[in-house]
């Protein structure tokens, strides 16, 4: 019986392996690949031409050399392919699996003279386009699947410093109202890095948010946000799908210029090209220029959707030119049924260069992407993913430190308890006899903390509190804390036990005293009537805190904190502080009880500070 059972299990495993192989083979063969090149009637390649499978929202675009590749499921391989580009006749053809050359012919109409002499016709078209946005663009929430590529060149080097490619999913809300951002999820990812990266200190964030960042129709930006602030001129009339398309030049006083393409029949904005050279004389980190293009595509239901964006910019850094180019294309659209969870969202401040996601080489052969040029593809082929040194960190030591820094800014409330006592001080020009009754005073302060994450979720750093009320607290502390995430599957909510240890000064104003003239204390001269006097207590203290932190983004958190103060060593005395002048240079001095004829009746516990409550924000670099 044992032998029979063992053989049965063995046969079952073999059968399972065969079934899995058959399923895998079937899945691989359940799609076809159509590739080729799009050219014009003169044989020149046409870049960024839209190719869409008819009756679907599946497609891609040609690359800068006119090359394309479409990966289709078997169930839609018989559908025609719709090929379109502004200024060219739309073509609808059936393509079999294999390589093809597609020729598009230009489609330009003569610009009527009456349009030229109508001075405000361009502005009127823009106003009509703004009003028509809710009718021309999606009315329901949709999920867009897309592809993104980012390339950085450094100096005069022909080889790029790095290339990043990733597939994305994005949630696009209806266009009825203005929307400036949205959710993005990263799926597959790969990158190439050269040795130039070691000398490149600038890092790029928000690249993969193209679909939201450059959707000027959804964001209602530039001429769509302030049409009166621009001048317009109709430059040409093109054709697309049997309709006239006006090419309108725009410019404002800030040198933002470009072209927008508006369809005459529906007033849909189908393309926009924006250029901004005003950075060249500004202090925006040496930016030389910024250009981007965005295009929209129409389906059979006359709905226009965000299809493609291309972004180019350059900076001057240490005498060299840092050039960035990035491209995005939507490859598939479907109605959205579920949102992207917070833990899966690619946040606006994320830097893709640091993405640790494992590379899956087989994925790229079955996905619609913007085809890379042969040089870029050869760079990817040169990577040996089997070697562990490929997983080395690309950050230099300085950047690694910066990325572990956490800055906090707090507004703090606390109270100071003042014990009943008598203060007596005699000076040739100043005499103080002040009786203090038991009382309590609310005081307010600002706290700044700079913390370093020396281990995951463990922070060590410096914290400083300054008083913003006349009486108040000043402190300088060593701070250590640990973050505990209470919601690991969603938006992070942290509880952070923290301990501050250091120096604290409590001061309580006992008044401003007139003297017979200027006076000296501890060798420092003070002017008559221009000096505040405080009862001051200086402590070495230990302060446990409990911090609650909710993350707004991976760069910003909101916090509340509750602390309790334990004084370990106290010194009581008087603080003399000049009232006027720049706060860093105001003269001040402290006299300890018993020095220079100072007598404070109750030397211990004259001032107490127990509970403090703070609210603030944390900023991660």
Legacy VTK file of the C-alpha trace (Angstrom):
# vtk DataFile Version 3.0
C-alpha trace
ASCII
DATASET POLYDATA
POINTS 621 float
0.000 0.000 0.000
2.813 2.381 0.773
4.446 1.755 -2.608
1.187 2.270 -4.480
0.510 5.529 -2.621
4.017 6.784 -3.250
3.800 6.051 -6.981
0.380 7.733 -7.119
1.763 10.882 -5.583
4.687 10.822 -7.972
2.371 10.379 -10.975
0.129 13.157 -9.699
3.071 15.538 -9.434
4.199 14.667 -12.944
0.699 15.232 -14.271
0.496 18.585 -12.455
3.771 19.659 -14.018
2.511 18.722 -17.480
-0.747 20.611 -16.932
1.113 23.699 -15.720
3.398 23.548 -18.761
0.415 23.277 -21.118
-1.328 26.216 -19.415
1.823 28.312 -19.579
2.312 27.461 -23.252
-1.319 28.268 -23.984
-1.039 31.624 -22.173
2.095 32.484 -24.118
0.488 31.530 -27.432
-2.799 33.313 -26.654
-1.495 36.568 -28.063
0.017 37.868 -31.274
2.597 40.582 -31.943
2.205 43.180 -34.687
5.202 45.419 -35.312
6.366 47.844 -37.937
7.066 51.431 -38.861
4.871 54.457 -39.591
6.122 56.795 -42.327
4.774 59.726 -44.342
4.326 59.853 -48.109
7.974 60.895 -48.497
9.265 57.901 -46.561
10.217 59.866 -43.436
9.403 58.196 -40.072
6.444 59.624 -38.122
7.002 59.748 -34.358
4.303 59.471 -31.673
1.526 58.247 -33.982
-1.436 56.702 -32.145
-2.268 53.068 -32.903
-5.466 51.733 -31.328
-7.332 48.453 -31.700
-10.814 49.303 -33.003
-13.706 48.950 -30.533
-11.253 48.763 -27.638
-9.186 51.178 -25.577
-6.033 49.150 -26.137
-3.131 50.617 -28.071
0.298 52.222 -28.187
2.270 54.893 -30.078
5.222 54.858 -32.442
8.580 55.877 -31.029
10.810 58.747 -32.211
11.869 56.679 -35.218
8.321 55.737 -36.175
8.692 52.150 -34.899
5.891 50.427 -32.999
4.877 47.085 -31.518
1.365 45.952 -30.572
0.776 42.869 -28.436
-2.813 41.655 -28.890
-4.938 39.012 -27.263
-6.288 36.318 -29.571
-9.871 37.479 -29.024
-9.186 40.873 -30.655
-6.609 39.928 -33.304
-9.249 40.281 -36.064
-10.044 43.885 -35.114
-8.860 46.687 -37.372
-6.096 48.993 -36.198
-6.866 52.736 -36.177
-3.756 54.837 -36.919
-4.057 58.593 -36.324
-1.959 61.708 -35.924
-2.848 65.390 -36.050
-2.359 66.711 -39.575
-2.544 63.270 -41.229
-5.445 61.266 -42.633
-6.626 58.658 -40.145
-6.158 55.128 -41.468
-8.087 52.031 -40.393
-6.595 48.739 -41.583
-6.391 45.080 -40.637
-2.887 43.911 -39.756
-1.795 40.317 -39.452
0.895 39.134 -37.082
4.293 40.213 -38.355
6.124 43.344 -39.481
4.426 46.116 -41.487
5.103 49.531 -43.002
2.229 51.998 -42.687
2.076 55.165 -44.784
0.074 58.184 -43.595
-0.663 61.072 -45.935
-0.814 64.680 -44.777
-4.188 66.351 -44.331
-3.872 70.150 -44.192
-6.531 72.658 -45.271
-6.030 76.244 -46.365
-6.552 78.769 -43.593
-9.421 81.041 -44.551
-8.616 84.738 -44.739
-11.618 85.656 -42.605
-10.076 83.673 -39.719
-6.843 85.652 -39.932
-8.492 89.029 -39.621
-10.723 88.024 -36.712
-8.448 89.181 -33.903
-10.226 87.476 -30.978
-11.178 84.244 -32.733
-8.337 82.324 -31.047
-9.391 83.441 -27.579
-13.013 82.646 -28.387
-12.039 79.123 -29.431
-10.196 78.632 -26.122
-13.198 79.824 -24.115
-15.476 77.428 -26.003
-12.972 74.607 -25.465
-13.006 75.242 -21.688
-16.810 75.167 -21.586
-16.875 71.939 -23.631
-14.453 69.984 -21.399
-17.185 68.136 -19.408
-18.794 66.938 -22.672
-15.614 65.940 -24.531
-13.727 64.019 -21.851
-14.584 61.031 -19.604
-17.628 61.357 -17.358
-16.806 58.280 -15.260
-13.817 57.195 -13.210
-11.384 55.115 -15.253
-8.273 53.006 -14.720
-5.480 53.703 -17.205
-2.670 51.234 -17.785
0.415 52.822 -19.252
4.129 52.786 -19.878
6.720 55.347 -18.726
10.356 55.907 -19.697
12.840 58.376 -18.168
16.346 59.043 -19.535
19.054 61.278 -18.062
22.124 62.478 -19.980
24.994 64.134 -18.112
27.376 66.526 -19.819
28.553 65.625 -23.318
28.475 61.871 -22.690
26.634 59.941 -25.400
25.740 57.116 -23.029
22.914 58.058 -20.604
23.527 58.252 -16.866
20.473 56.068 -16.370
17.323 54.771 -18.066
14.154 53.884 -16.186
11.186 52.012 -17.627
8.035 51.086 -15.758
4.442 50.026 -16.341
1.798 51.861 -14.376
-1.841 51.930 -13.413
-3.529 55.259 -12.752
-6.980 56.332 -11.612
-8.450 59.156 -13.689
-11.426 60.981 -12.204
-14.182 62.519 -14.378
-13.282 65.813 -16.054
-16.382 67.640 -14.829
-14.365 69.618 -12.292
-10.722 70.673 -12.104
-8.368 68.013 -10.697
-4.669 68.543 -10.099
-3.525 65.069 -9.029
-4.504 61.428 -8.716
-3.377 57.965 -7.690
-0.657 55.992 -9.490
0.525 52.405 -8.953
3.805 50.958 -10.197
3.669 47.447 -11.676
6.767 46.218 -13.521
10.077 48.066 -13.428
13.598 47.989 -14.862
16.545 50.385 -14.928
19.988 50.809 -16.423
22.690 52.773 -14.562
26.074 53.922 -15.864
29.161 55.070 -13.955
28.183 58.692 -14.663
25.540 58.356 -11.974
28.207 58.580 -9.270
28.937 62.222 -10.184
25.283 63.168 -10.632
23.858 64.750 -7.480
20.499 65.819 -8.846
17.570 63.407 -8.511
14.191 63.533 -10.263
10.848 62.894 -8.580
7.225 62.848 -9.792
8.182 61.502 -13.220
5.746 58.612 -13.187
2.867 61.022 -12.430
2.863 62.239 -16.063
-0.771 61.246 -16.553
-1.852 63.710 -13.840
1.019 66.210 -13.835
0.750 67.153 -17.526
-2.968 66.696 -18.116
-3.636 70.395 -18.695
-7.294 69.727 -19.543
-7.981 68.047 -16.213
-5.852 70.552 -14.275
-7.245 73.592 -16.197
-3.760 75.099 -16.296
-1.965 77.737 -18.401
-4.359 79.188 -21.014
-7.161 76.963 -19.656
-6.872 78.545 -16.212
-6.413 82.163 -17.277
-7.367 82.625 -20.955
-7.374 86.428 -20.615
-3.694 86.408 -19.615
-2.566 85.111 -23.021
-2.354 86.393 -26.566
-3.486 84.053 -29.345
-2.922 83.674 -33.054
-4.286 80.983 -35.360
-1.308 79.569 -37.242
-2.795 76.763 -39.335
-5.797 74.548 -40.000
-5.195 70.791 -40.034
-7.495 67.813 -40.416
-8.197 64.787 -38.261
-10.953 62.215 -38.832
-12.714 64.482 -41.306
-12.769 67.519 -38.976
-10.930 70.820 -39.049
-8.380 71.295 -36.294
-7.131 74.805 -35.491
-3.486 75.161 -34.515
-3.400 78.179 -32.154
-0.232 79.882 -30.928
-0.374 81.354 -27.411
1.981 83.374 -25.213
1.795 85.303 -21.951
4.046 87.931 -20.381
6.002 85.272 -18.454
7.300 83.770 -21.724
5.090 80.690 -21.450
4.231 79.893 -25.049
3.268 77.045 -27.331
0.529 75.677 -29.535
-2.846 74.173 -28.760
-4.906 72.158 -31.252
-8.690 72.618 -31.027
-11.200 70.661 -33.094
-13.684 72.944 -34.823
-16.788 70.734 -34.561
-16.630 69.822 -30.857
-14.066 72.324 -29.476
-12.107 69.391 -28.040
-8.467 70.076 -27.151
-6.618 67.212 -28.811
-3.021 68.326 -28.380
-0.938 70.973 -26.631
2.744 71.919 -26.899
4.140 74.138 -24.120
7.525 75.860 -23.942
8.926 77.892 -21.080
12.340 79.522 -21.424
11.842 82.078 -18.657
13.896 79.888 -16.293
17.184 80.747 -18.009
17.565 84.010 -16.094
15.941 82.864 -12.870
17.414 81.245 -9.781
15.423 78.012 -10.139
18.436 75.757 -9.652
19.943 76.538 -13.017
17.077 75.345 -15.191
17.709 76.180 -18.843
14.386 75.264 -20.456
11.217 73.240 -19.982
9.118 71.810 -22.823
6.322 69.289 -22.843
3.705 67.939 -25.227
0.454 66.214 -24.362
-1.982 64.534 -26.758
-5.475 63.091 -26.393
-7.137 60.298 -28.369
-10.793 59.813 -29.317
-12.674 56.500 -29.211
-15.758 55.335 -31.131
-18.000 57.001 -28.525
-16.457 60.432 -29.264
-14.743 60.528 -25.858
-11.259 62.077 -25.726
-8.735 60.617 -23.278
-5.220 61.421 -22.157
-2.980 59.349 -24.431
0.620 60.575 -24.402
2.967 63.092 -22.835
6.568 63.967 -23.617
8.664 66.109 -21.253
12.106 67.650 -21.751
14.138 69.892 -19.476
17.773 70.769 -18.739
19.780 72.211 -15.837
23.261 73.650 -15.507
25.199 71.825 -12.804
28.891 72.437 -12.124
29.346 73.769 -15.642
27.746 70.717 -17.273
24.310 70.246 -18.770
21.940 67.828 -17.072
19.279 66.772 -19.624
16.088 64.895 -18.825
13.598 63.434 -21.266
10.595 61.346 -20.267
7.684 59.811 -22.129
4.372 58.298 -21.089
1.726 56.468 -23.124
-1.640 55.029 -22.056
-1.876 51.494 -23.450
-5.241 50.374 -22.056
-8.310 51.961 -20.443
-11.205 50.398 -18.546
-13.907 51.623 -16.130
-12.524 51.645 -12.610
-14.096 49.348 -10.028
-11.680 49.607 -7.116
-9.238 52.264 -5.938
-5.496 51.938 -5.451
-4.699 51.256 -1.809
-2.480 53.748 -0.031
0.349 51.235 0.446
0.453 50.602 -3.339
0.404 54.253 -4.406
3.438 55.741 -6.085
3.612 59.093 -4.367
4.403 62.373 -6.093
7.698 62.747 -4.252
8.949 59.217 -4.952
12.216 58.908 -6.882
12.072 55.979 -9.285
15.842 55.677 -9.352
15.649 54.235 -5.822
12.914 51.716 -6.646
14.047 48.274 -5.380
11.468 46.233 -7.325
12.878 43.056 -8.889
13.263 43.008 -12.666
11.158 40.441 -14.569
12.729 40.212 -18.071
9.945 38.108 -19.634
7.314 40.707 -18.846
8.475 43.262 -21.408
7.892 40.972 -24.398
4.155 40.776 -23.705
3.373 44.423 -22.954
2.689 47.409 -25.198
5.494 49.899 -24.667
7.113 52.800 -26.495
9.841 50.888 -28.313
13.338 51.950 -27.215
16.031 52.651 -29.749
18.584 49.908 -30.367
21.300 51.644 -28.308
19.089 51.787 -25.224
17.975 48.193 -25.622
21.603 47.070 -25.935
22.357 48.825 -22.646
19.613 46.827 -20.945
20.932 43.625 -22.531
24.389 44.381 -21.126
23.144 44.083 -17.544
23.903 40.792 -15.826
20.993 40.446 -13.413
22.465 37.280 -11.921
25.235 39.218 -10.214
24.507 40.540 -6.765
26.594 43.664 -7.338
23.852 44.905 -9.661
21.729 45.424 -6.542
24.249 47.867 -5.072
22.912 51.138 -3.806
23.238 53.964 -6.287
23.317 56.649 -3.625
26.555 58.153 -2.502
27.184 58.523 1.198
25.966 62.118 1.424
22.657 61.358 -0.292
22.078 58.305 1.898
22.390 60.528 4.957
20.006 63.123 3.524
17.350 60.537 2.766
17.398 59.365 6.387
16.818 62.823 7.814
13.489 63.822 9.352
12.668 67.434 10.207
9.896 68.367 12.623
8.313 71.704 13.475
6.012 71.970 16.502
3.745 74.491 18.175
3.861 73.764 21.912
1.606 74.624 24.844
2.618 74.055 28.426
2.256 75.721 31.823
4.715 76.962 34.405
3.820 76.619 38.096
5.321 79.412 40.200
5.832 78.747 43.912
5.342 81.435 46.549
8.682 83.030 47.419
10.542 86.327 47.945
13.186 87.643 45.553
15.690 90.186 46.923
18.495 91.703 44.833
20.627 94.756 45.544
22.829 96.606 43.045
24.267 100.159 43.255
21.824 101.243 40.532
19.062 98.647 40.944
17.184 97.238 43.928
14.596 94.460 43.660
12.313 93.260 46.414
9.622 91.151 44.787
7.168 88.859 46.509
5.700 86.130 44.295
2.456 84.345 45.037
1.672 80.786 44.000
0.295 80.922 40.475
0.240 79.180 37.117
0.956 80.688 33.692
0.260 79.258 30.251
3.221 79.620 27.891
3.737 78.866 24.187
6.758 77.900 22.147
8.097 76.659 18.817
10.142 73.480 18.630
12.401 72.297 15.820
13.807 68.764 15.660
16.305 67.238 13.264
16.388 63.442 13.501
18.420 60.750 11.755
17.118 57.234 11.128
20.146 55.206 12.179
18.148 51.934 12.022
14.747 51.245 10.439
12.172 53.118 12.547
14.782 54.198 15.123
15.664 57.907 15.203
18.339 59.896 16.996
18.739 63.668 16.808
18.573 67.151 18.244
15.556 69.116 19.443
15.313 72.807 20.333
12.410 74.736 21.871
12.158 78.544 21.864
9.600 80.632 23.691
7.178 82.833 21.743
5.546 84.247 24.881
7.331 86.560 27.315
7.480 83.935 30.010
8.354 80.582 28.587
10.763 77.722 28.060
14.000 77.257 26.149
15.483 73.791 25.749
18.226 71.886 23.930
17.819 68.090 23.919
19.194 64.860 22.636
16.195 62.985 21.288
15.742 59.258 20.657
12.555 57.607 19.390
11.068 54.522 17.765
8.200 54.507 15.245
5.542 51.781 15.416
3.111 51.576 12.481
-0.416 50.783 13.661
-1.806 50.516 10.111
0.763 48.652 7.950
-1.757 47.803 5.200
-3.057 51.327 4.677
-2.152 54.959 5.312
0.563 54.751 7.988
-0.453 55.798 11.481
2.512 55.778 13.835
2.741 55.792 17.589
6.209 57.025 18.548
7.612 56.624 22.081
10.286 59.290 22.448
12.690 60.450 25.155
14.326 63.888 25.274
17.311 64.434 27.529
19.110 67.744 27.901
19.089 71.320 29.126
15.950 73.328 29.911
15.478 76.921 31.041
12.174 78.100 32.520
11.692 81.837 32.857
8.909 83.837 34.493
8.740 87.604 33.986
8.768 89.582 37.234
8.829 92.973 35.515
10.832 95.873 34.153
12.542 97.986 36.799
13.599 101.631 36.571
17.062 102.437 37.876
18.997 105.545 38.769
21.015 105.048 35.585
22.654 102.434 33.466
23.902 99.472 35.480
26.300 96.560 35.237
25.725 92.927 36.170
28.404 90.273 35.683
30.425 92.937 33.846
27.675 93.510 31.254
26.147 97.006 30.896
22.355 97.385 30.705
20.345 100.524 29.968
17.869 102.030 32.414
14.281 100.967 31.683
15.237 98.746 28.743
15.860 95.473 30.550
13.413 92.698 31.458
13.980 90.703 34.612
12.929 87.064 34.897
12.895 84.495 37.643
14.826 81.754 35.865
15.323 78.102 36.637
17.849 76.007 34.695
17.432 72.234 34.698
19.000 69.084 33.399
15.839 67.202 32.542
14.405 63.943 31.210
11.201 64.217 29.168
9.336 61.096 27.943
6.937 61.828 25.059
4.244 59.914 23.230
3.841 61.079 19.622
0.967 60.198 17.274
1.842 60.620 13.610
-0.412 60.245 10.543
1.205 60.326 7.121
-0.142 62.776 4.543
2.489 61.628 2.038
5.886 60.013 2.316
7.296 63.540 2.635
4.801 65.064 5.055
3.173 63.921 8.309
0.906 65.550 10.879
1.665 64.954 14.557
0.467 65.514 18.101
2.616 64.874 21.155
2.135 64.559 24.909
5.177 64.950 27.183
5.966 64.917 30.897
8.978 66.698 32.331
11.279 65.303 35.068
13.910 67.825 36.307
17.117 66.093 37.423
19.243 69.041 38.513
18.091 72.633 39.145
19.666 76.085 39.440
17.459 79.047 40.353
18.348 82.688 39.787
17.549 85.914 37.953
17.850 86.464 34.195
18.453 90.006 32.928
17.550 90.381 29.264
17.759 93.438 26.992
14.352 94.166 25.401
15.268 95.847 22.122
17.554 95.062 19.218
18.061 92.034 17.015
17.174 88.964 19.082
20.479 87.162 18.451
22.513 90.105 19.765
20.428 91.205 22.753
22.534 91.256 25.889
21.584 88.945 28.730
23.104 87.470 31.871
22.115 85.038 34.606
22.820 85.352 38.342
22.554 82.221 40.441
20.847 82.391 43.812
23.393 83.481 46.428
25.617 85.408 44.000
25.880 89.225 43.906
23.523 89.715 46.879
20.715 87.706 45.239
18.412 85.936 47.668
15.495 83.726 46.575
13.556 82.375 49.513
12.682 79.013 47.975
15.642 77.763 46.030
14.268 74.380 44.878
11.082 73.961 42.836
10.428 77.670 42.421
9.340 76.972 38.841
7.810 73.710 37.659
6.820 72.474 34.246
5.122 69.109 33.964
2.769 68.319 31.091
3.256 69.736 27.590
1.096 69.288 24.470
2.413 69.894 20.958
1.083 69.791 17.417
3.287 69.874 14.348
4.423 68.536 11.008
7.265 66.254 9.968
9.096 66.694 6.668
11.143 63.896 5.124
13.786 64.950 2.618
LINES 1 622
621 0 1 2 3 4 5 6 7 8 9 10 11 12 13 14 15 16 17 18 19 20 21 22 23 24 25 26 27 28 29 30 31 32 33 34 35 36 37 38 39 40 41 42 43 44 45 46 47 48 49 50 51 52 53 54 55 56 57 58 59 60 61 62 63 64 65 66 67 68 69 70 71 72 73 74 75 76 77 78 79 80 81 82 83 84 85 86 87 88 89 90 91 92 93 94 95 96 97 98 99 100 101 102 103 104 105 106 107 108 109 110 111 112 113 114 115 116 117 118 119 120 121 122 123 124 125 126 127 128 129 130 131 132 133 134 135 136 137 138 139 140 141 142 143 144 145 146 147 148 149 150 151 152 153 154 155 156 157 158 159 160 161 162 163 164 165 166 167 168 169 170 171 172 173 174 175 176 177 178 179 180 181 182 183 184 185 186 187 188 189 190 191 192 193 194 195 196 197 198 199 200 201 202 203 204 205 206 207 208 209 210 211 212 213 214 215 216 217 218 219 220 221 222 223 224 225 226 227 228 229 230 231 232 233 234 235 236 237 238 239 240 241 242 243 244 245 246 247 248 249 250 251 252 253 254 255 256 257 258 259 260 261 262 263 264 265 266 267 268 269 270 271 272 273 274 275 276 277 278 279 280 281 282 283 284 285 286 287 288 289 290 291 292 293 294 295 296 297 298 299 300 301 302 303 304 305 306 307 308 309 310 311 312 313 314 315 316 317 318 319 320 321 322 323 324 325 326 327 328 329 330 331 332 333 334 335 336 337 338 339 340 341 342 343 344 345 346 347 348 349 350 351 352 353 354 355 356 357 358 359 360 361 362 363 364 365 366 367 368 369 370 371 372 373 374 375 376 377 378 379 380 381 382 383 384 385 386 387 388 389 390 391 392 393 394 395 396 397 398 399 400 401 402 403 404 405 406 407 408 409 410 411 412 413 414 415 416 417 418 419 420 421 422 423 424 425 426 427 428 429 430 431 432 433 434 435 436 437 438 439 440 441 442 443 444 445 446 447 448 449 450 451 452 453 454 455 456 457 458 459 460 461 462 463 464 465 466 467 468 469 470 471 472 473 474 475 476 477 478 479 480 481 482 483 484 485 486 487 488 489 490 491 492 493 494 495 496 497 498 499 500 501 502 503 504 505 506 507 508 509 510 511 512 513 514 515 516 517 518 519 520 521 522 523 524 525 526 527 528 529 530 531 532 533 534 535 536 537 538 539 540 541 542 543 544 545 546 547 548 549 550 551 552 553 554 555 556 557 558 559 560 561 562 563 564 565 566 567 568 569 570 571 572 573 574 575 576 577 578 579 580 581 582 583 584 585 586 587 588 589 590 591 592 593 594 595 596 597 598 599 600 601 602 603 604 605 606 607 608 609 610 611 612 613 614 615 616 617 618 619 620
